[in-house]
């Protein structure tokens, strides 16, 4: 059949035949679609966390991966391309790490910024201005980490490479001031002010540093004077102790200052000392065996008599004394000779200096110790009958 005959036959298809053919085609298409395997698309991002997944994609991420963080294959591939020495020149690699450092600085990840600028410097880019920028940027990162010494060294290195680098000079001045390097700080500020006399920050920094320098020098002089006075007083005290032939339980008490320091809390800041007239003042503990308690005098003058001391101590009624036994003329005072294992009665008419001179009087831990009991009382008898005194200064 010829083409013309076929076309003529097609033109003779009735409307009913065309409708029947269209219906058949629709039915065939429905059967085909229904025969396809129905399955859910799983390759995309989950609806409930699409933003989280999107943020992980290297094209959309807003933060760089942390050290040690597992990378997606795409991110790992991009990083290999970015940092591959075979794919990049030294300048390109340095620039890549420099950009990383800038990113970390913007997000206040200063430690990572330091690492990035250090890597950038490791490629040895020859351009001195480029190196100066890297050193200055690392200086800034160290500054925010409060690594002021490293910050100053980096800023100074930047200035060596680029002498007119004002940003590096200002960073060096700031770091020097915080390190109490007063003279270098003032020198940096002077250069800044020569170039810009209206620089208020440099004016204020210079002013504050000079004030701080003056204060520190004054404090240093005070400390030196205090140390000198302390040493003079110690020498005067040791001379007075040797002159009086004071006896200590510790044989090295006069050569080891620690042996002269009291161990009891209320007294440990009050070591025996000689005043400008050579009079000794002693840290002293008074023990009350009856009540198992103590009193302290931090600086008892050796020129006082024991009687005067008792009058001063019991000018008002002793709060624990319910029976009215603790009045100066009703009391006896003892000291303990720990080496002999005995107690000795004190002549209250004697001065502290004379009591200390007695052959049986030994001092322990730089502290005088006395025991006070009512005269001819049961408590005094109990105290004297003990082989060893229970209230020891251990």
C-alpha positions as CSV (number, residue, x, y, z in Angstrom):
1,X,0.0,0.0,0.0
2,X,1.4,3.4,-0.9
3,X,2.0,6.2,1.5
4,X,-0.8,8.2,0.0
5,X,-3.2,5.3,0.5
6,X,-2.2,4.9,4.1
7,X,-2.7,8.6,4.8
8,X,-6.0,8.5,3.1
9,X,-7.0,5.6,5.3
10,X,-5.9,7.4,8.5
11,X,-8.0,10.4,7.6
12,X,-11.0,8.2,7.4
13,X,-10.7,7.2,11.2
14,X,-14.0,8.1,12.8
15,X,-14.4,10.1,16.0
16,X,-15.5,6.9,17.8
17,X,-12.3,5.2,16.8
18,X,-10.1,8.0,18.1
19,X,-11.9,8.1,21.4
20,X,-11.5,4.3,21.7
21,X,-7.8,4.6,21.0
22,X,-7.3,7.3,23.5
23,X,-9.0,5.3,26.2
24,X,-6.8,2.3,25.4
25,X,-3.7,4.4,25.7
26,X,-4.8,5.8,29.1
27,X,-5.6,2.4,30.4
28,X,-2.2,1.1,29.2
29,X,-0.4,4.0,31.0
30,X,-2.3,3.3,34.2
31,X,-1.3,-0.3,34.2
32,X,2.3,0.5,33.5
33,X,2.5,3.0,36.5
34,X,0.8,0.6,38.8
35,X,3.2,-2.1,37.9
36,X,6.2,0.0,39.0
37,X,7.7,-0.8,42.4
38,X,6.5,1.7,45.0
39,X,9.3,2.9,47.2
40,X,10.1,5.9,49.3
41,X,12.9,8.3,48.3
42,X,15.6,8.0,50.9
43,X,18.5,9.8,49.3
44,X,17.5,13.3,50.4
45,X,17.7,15.1,53.8
46,X,15.2,14.0,56.5
47,X,12.4,16.5,57.0
48,X,12.9,16.8,60.7
49,X,16.6,17.7,60.5
50,X,17.2,19.1,57.0
51,X,18.8,22.2,58.4
52,X,21.3,20.2,60.5
53,X,22.2,18.1,57.5
54,X,22.5,21.1,55.3
55,X,24.9,22.8,57.7
56,X,27.2,19.8,57.3
57,X,27.5,20.2,53.6
58,X,30.7,22.0,52.6
59,X,28.8,24.4,50.3
60,X,26.5,25.6,53.1
61,X,28.4,25.1,56.3
62,X,29.0,28.2,58.5
63,X,31.8,26.7,60.7
64,X,35.0,24.9,60.0
65,X,35.3,21.3,61.3
66,X,37.0,21.0,64.7
67,X,40.3,19.1,65.0
68,X,39.7,15.4,65.1
69,X,36.1,15.8,63.9
70,X,35.1,13.2,61.3
71,X,34.7,14.7,57.8
72,X,32.2,13.9,55.2
73,X,33.8,12.4,52.0
74,X,33.0,15.6,50.1
75,X,34.5,17.8,52.8
76,X,37.6,15.6,53.0
77,X,38.0,15.7,49.2
78,X,37.7,19.5,49.2
79,X,40.3,19.8,52.0
80,X,42.7,17.5,50.1
81,X,42.4,19.7,47.1
82,X,42.8,22.9,49.2
83,X,45.9,21.7,51.1
84,X,47.5,19.3,48.7
85,X,51.1,20.5,48.1
86,X,51.1,18.8,44.7
87,X,48.0,20.8,43.6
88,X,49.0,24.2,45.1
89,X,52.0,26.5,45.3
90,X,53.6,27.5,48.6
91,X,51.9,30.9,48.2
92,X,48.5,29.3,47.6
93,X,48.9,27.0,50.6
94,X,50.0,29.9,52.8
95,X,47.0,31.8,51.6
96,X,44.7,28.9,52.4
97,X,45.9,28.7,56.0
98,X,45.8,32.5,56.3
99,X,42.1,32.5,55.3
100,X,41.5,29.8,57.9
101,X,43.2,32.0,60.5
102,X,40.9,34.9,59.5
103,X,37.9,32.7,59.8
104,X,38.9,31.4,63.2
105,X,39.6,35.0,64.4
106,X,36.1,36.1,63.3
107,X,34.6,33.2,65.3
108,X,36.9,33.8,68.3
109,X,38.6,30.5,67.9
110,X,42.0,32.0,68.8
111,X,44.0,28.9,69.5
112,X,43.0,27.5,66.0
113,X,43.9,30.9,64.5
114,X,47.4,30.7,66.0
115,X,47.8,27.2,64.5
116,X,46.6,28.4,61.1
117,X,48.9,31.4,61.0
118,X,51.8,29.2,62.2
119,X,51.1,26.7,59.3
120,X,50.9,29.6,56.9
121,X,54.4,30.8,58.0
122,X,55.8,27.4,57.6
123,X,55.7,27.6,53.8
124,X,58.4,30.2,53.8
125,X,56.7,32.7,51.5
126,X,59.6,35.1,50.6
127,X,57.6,38.4,50.4
128,X,58.5,40.3,53.7
129,X,55.2,42.2,53.8
130,X,53.2,39.0,53.5
131,X,55.2,37.5,56.3
132,X,54.7,40.6,58.4
133,X,50.9,40.3,58.0
134,X,51.0,36.7,59.1
135,X,53.2,37.5,62.2
136,X,50.9,40.4,63.1
137,X,47.8,38.3,62.7
138,X,49.3,35.6,65.0
139,X,50.3,38.3,67.4
140,X,46.6,39.4,67.6
141,X,45.4,35.8,68.2
142,X,48.0,35.4,71.0
143,X,47.0,38.7,72.5
144,X,43.3,37.6,72.8
145,X,44.6,34.4,74.4
146,X,46.5,36.6,76.9
147,X,49.8,35.1,75.7
148,X,51.3,38.6,75.8
149,X,54.9,37.5,75.6
150,X,54.3,35.6,72.4
151,X,52.1,38.4,71.1
152,X,54.9,40.9,71.7
153,X,57.5,38.7,70.0
154,X,55.3,38.2,66.9
155,X,54.6,42.0,66.7
156,X,58.3,42.8,66.9
157,X,59.0,40.2,64.2
158,X,56.4,41.9,62.0
159,X,58.1,45.3,62.6
160,X,61.5,43.9,61.6
161,X,60.0,42.8,58.3
162,X,57.9,46.0,57.8
163,X,59.2,48.9,59.9
164,X,56.3,51.2,59.1
165,X,53.7,48.6,60.3
166,X,51.6,50.7,62.7
167,X,49.2,47.9,63.6
168,X,52.1,45.7,64.7
169,X,53.7,48.6,66.6
170,X,50.5,49.2,68.5
171,X,50.1,45.5,69.4
172,X,53.7,45.4,70.6
173,X,53.1,48.5,72.8
174,X,49.9,46.9,74.3
175,X,51.7,43.6,75.0
176,X,54.7,45.4,76.5
177,X,52.5,47.4,78.8
178,X,50.7,44.3,80.1
179,X,54.0,42.6,80.6
180,X,55.3,45.5,82.7
181,X,58.0,46.2,80.1
182,X,57.6,49.9,80.7
183,X,60.5,51.3,78.7
184,X,59.8,49.4,75.4
185,X,56.1,50.3,75.7
186,X,56.9,54.0,76.1
187,X,59.3,53.8,73.1
188,X,56.6,52.2,70.9
189,X,54.1,54.9,72.0
190,X,56.6,57.6,71.2
191,X,57.1,56.4,67.7
192,X,53.3,56.2,67.2
193,X,52.9,59.7,68.5
194,X,55.6,61.1,66.3
195,X,53.6,59.8,63.3
196,X,50.2,60.7,64.8
197,X,50.4,63.2,67.7
198,X,46.6,63.0,68.1
199,X,46.5,59.2,68.8
200,X,44.5,59.2,72.1
201,X,45.0,55.5,72.7
202,X,48.8,55.8,72.6
203,X,48.7,58.9,74.8
204,X,46.6,57.1,77.4
205,X,48.7,53.9,77.3
206,X,51.9,55.9,77.7
207,X,50.5,57.9,80.6
208,X,49.2,54.8,82.4
209,X,52.4,52.8,81.9
210,X,54.6,55.7,83.3
211,X,52.3,55.9,86.3
212,X,52.5,52.1,86.8
213,X,56.3,52.3,86.5
214,X,56.4,54.9,89.2
215,X,54.1,52.9,91.5
216,X,56.1,49.7,91.0
217,X,59.4,51.4,91.7
218,X,57.9,52.9,94.8
219,X,56.6,49.5,95.9
220,X,59.9,47.9,95.2
221,X,61.6,50.5,97.4
222,X,59.1,49.8,100.2
223,X,59.6,46.1,99.9
224,X,63.4,46.5,100.0
225,X,63.1,48.8,103.1
226,X,60.8,46.3,104.8
227,X,63.1,43.4,104.1
228,X,66.0,45.5,105.4
229,X,64.1,46.4,108.6
230,X,63.1,42.8,109.1
231,X,66.6,41.6,108.7
232,X,67.9,44.2,111.1
233,X,65.3,43.3,113.7
234,X,66.1,39.5,113.3
235,X,69.8,40.3,113.8
236,X,69.0,42.5,116.8
237,X,66.7,39.7,118.3
238,X,69.3,37.0,117.8
239,X,72.0,39.2,119.4
240,X,69.6,39.8,122.4
241,X,68.9,36.1,122.8
242,X,72.5,35.1,122.7
243,X,73.4,37.9,125.2
244,X,70.8,36.6,127.6
245,X,71.9,33.0,127.0
246,X,68.3,31.9,126.5
247,X,67.9,28.2,126.4
248,X,65.8,26.4,123.7
249,X,64.8,22.8,123.5
250,X,65.8,22.8,119.8
251,X,69.6,23.1,119.6
252,X,69.5,24.9,116.3
253,X,66.9,27.5,117.3
254,X,69.4,30.4,117.0
255,X,70.5,29.4,113.5
256,X,67.2,28.3,112.1
257,X,64.6,31.1,112.1
258,X,61.7,28.6,111.6
259,X,62.4,27.2,115.1
260,X,61.6,30.6,116.6
261,X,58.1,30.8,115.0
262,X,55.2,29.7,117.3
263,X,53.1,26.8,116.0
264,X,50.0,27.9,117.9
265,X,47.4,29.6,115.6
266,X,46.9,32.8,117.6
267,X,50.7,33.3,118.0
268,X,52.2,32.1,114.7
269,X,52.5,35.6,113.3
270,X,54.2,36.9,116.4
271,X,57.8,35.6,116.6
272,X,59.9,36.9,119.5
273,X,61.5,40.2,118.6
274,X,63.7,42.8,120.1
275,X,62.6,46.4,119.8
276,X,64.8,49.4,119.0
277,X,65.9,49.5,122.7
278,X,66.9,45.8,122.7
279,X,63.9,44.7,124.9
280,X,62.5,41.3,123.9
281,X,58.8,40.8,123.4
282,X,57.6,37.2,123.6
283,X,54.6,35.2,122.3
284,X,53.1,33.6,125.4
285,X,50.5,31.0,126.2
286,X,48.8,30.8,129.7
287,X,47.2,27.4,130.4
288,X,44.4,26.7,132.9
289,X,44.6,23.0,133.8
290,X,41.3,23.3,135.8
291,X,39.3,24.4,132.8
292,X,41.5,22.8,130.0
293,X,41.7,26.1,128.2
294,X,44.3,28.7,127.4
295,X,44.9,32.5,127.0
296,X,47.4,34.1,124.7
297,X,49.5,37.2,124.8
298,X,51.2,38.0,121.5
299,X,53.9,40.3,122.7
300,X,54.7,40.0,126.4
301,X,57.5,42.4,127.4
302,X,60.4,40.8,129.2
303,X,60.5,43.8,131.5
304,X,57.1,43.0,133.0
305,X,56.9,41.1,136.3
306,X,54.7,38.0,136.5
307,X,52.7,39.8,139.2
308,X,52.0,42.8,136.9
309,X,51.0,40.3,134.2
310,X,48.5,38.6,136.5
311,X,47.0,41.9,137.6
312,X,46.6,42.9,134.0
313,X,45.0,39.5,133.1
314,X,42.6,39.3,136.0
315,X,41.6,43.0,136.2
316,X,38.1,41.8,135.5
317,X,36.7,38.5,136.8
318,X,37.7,35.4,134.8
319,X,34.5,34.3,133.0
320,X,35.0,30.6,133.8
321,X,35.7,31.3,137.5
322,X,32.3,30.6,139.2
323,X,33.9,30.1,142.7
324,X,35.9,33.4,142.7
325,X,39.3,31.7,142.9
326,X,41.1,33.6,140.1
327,X,42.4,36.8,141.6
328,X,46.1,37.9,141.2
329,X,47.0,37.3,144.9
330,X,45.2,33.9,145.0
331,X,47.1,32.3,142.1
332,X,50.3,30.3,141.6
333,X,52.1,30.1,138.3
334,X,54.3,27.3,137.0
335,X,56.3,26.4,134.0
336,X,57.3,23.0,132.7
337,X,60.7,21.7,132.1
338,X,59.9,19.1,129.4
339,X,63.4,17.7,129.4
340,X,63.4,16.9,133.1
341,X,59.7,15.9,133.2
342,X,58.9,18.3,136.0
343,X,57.2,21.6,136.7
344,X,58.7,24.6,138.5
345,X,57.0,27.3,140.5
346,X,57.4,30.9,139.4
347,X,58.4,33.7,141.7
348,X,55.7,36.2,140.6
349,X,57.9,39.1,141.8
350,X,60.4,38.3,139.1
351,X,60.4,39.8,135.6
352,X,59.9,37.6,132.6
353,X,63.5,38.2,131.7
354,X,64.7,36.8,135.1
355,X,62.3,33.9,134.9
356,X,63.7,32.9,131.5
357,X,67.2,33.1,132.9
358,X,66.6,30.3,135.4
359,X,68.6,27.2,134.7
360,X,65.5,25.0,134.5
361,X,63.6,27.2,132.0
362,X,63.6,26.0,128.4
363,X,61.7,27.5,125.5
364,X,59.9,25.3,122.9
365,X,58.9,26.5,119.4
366,X,59.8,30.1,120.3
367,X,56.9,30.4,122.8
368,X,56.8,31.0,126.5
369,X,54.3,28.7,128.4
370,X,52.9,29.1,131.9
371,X,50.3,27.2,133.9
372,X,48.0,29.1,136.3
373,X,46.2,27.4,139.2
374,X,44.5,28.7,142.4
375,X,46.8,28.6,145.5
376,X,46.5,25.6,147.8
377,X,43.5,24.3,145.9
378,X,42.5,20.8,144.9
379,X,43.3,21.8,141.3
380,X,46.8,22.8,142.2
381,X,47.3,19.5,144.0
382,X,46.0,17.5,141.0
383,X,48.3,19.5,138.7
384,X,51.4,18.9,140.8
385,X,50.7,15.2,141.3
386,X,50.8,14.5,137.6
387,X,54.0,13.0,136.4
388,X,53.7,14.8,133.1
389,X,51.6,17.9,132.6
390,X,48.6,17.0,130.4
391,X,48.4,20.4,128.5
392,X,51.5,20.2,126.3
393,X,52.5,22.4,123.4
394,X,52.8,19.7,120.8
